[in-house]
Amino acid sequence: MQIGNYEVYALETGRFKLDGGAMFGVVPKNLWYRYNPADDQNRIELALRAMLLKSNNRIIIVDNGIGHKLNEKLQKMYAVDFSKYSLEKSLADVGINRKEVTDVILTHLHFDHSGGTTLIENGELKLTFPNATHHIQAEQWNWANSPSEKDRASFFPDNFSLIEKMGKLNLQNGPGEFLPEIEALVMYGHTQGMQLIKVSENEKTIIYCADLIPTASHIPVPWVMAYDNNPLVTLEEKKRLLPQVIKNNWILFFEHDPFRAAGTVQQTEKGFSLKEEIKLL
């Protein structure tokens, strides 16, 4: 897909599993299970899908998956699987060396979104994209460095502390365009200062939904994760965004949907739902 100056790619960086009940909050299992089958531990498979934006002078990656630094206990807990997909494989498939990446945009700093920011090389922690500026909302940066008891376990400092130490951190202060044709929409339901990334040219727009709408199953307004710090805020954020998505025929990019990378939205008497799957590069 081409939007403005950017070729838009879906980069599969791996798979993992989370508890289905936590992913769908108060929605009964007999509803979500039809579309998201669970294993014997009630975990559902989820994608770790980054977005790559490539222009003549920029190579931008939005989020970067879970990374390869988790210990054996956590890998087993989350059923981390790189057998089919990895960040390295996906970059190689599109002919990009990690040192060529000019910008990394992090929607937020939970471990499954920022784990690929750093890697272990010769026993030393290093930036995966050493030449890239890393763009993060200041509110999220401050929150990640002093999280609440509820979400403390989702932030691993080894994923992001090196960004500042290496002088590659760009803190953003609120919504708006911060790169050509790229705009941040700032949200507060899932975690403080999470940014959705909107890429637009004229009537063509794609929104990287991060954890506001992690899968197509989360399009309906009440389908909200128990992981959200402020679920009622998430409800209001979805109610504001989704009518705009339909009115303008925007495309949603799903970071965690294991079955589809992107799609459009419709509204019926039953509420909001997926209208059509959209294929990306």
Secondary structure, 3 states (H helix, E strand, C coil): CEECCEEEEEEEEEEEEEEHHHHHCCCCHHHHCCCCCECCCCEEEEEEEEEEEECCCCEEEECCCCCCCCCHHHHHHCCCECCCCCHHHHHHHCCCCHHHCCEEECCCCCHHHHHHHEEEECCEEEECCCCCEEEEEHHHHHHHHCCCCCCHHHCCHHHCHHHHHCCCEEEECCCEEEECCEEEEEECCCCCCEEEEEEEECCEEEEECCCCCCCHHHCCCCCCCCCCCCHHHHHHHHHHHHHHHHHHCCEEECCCCCCCCEEEEEEECCEEEEEEEECCC
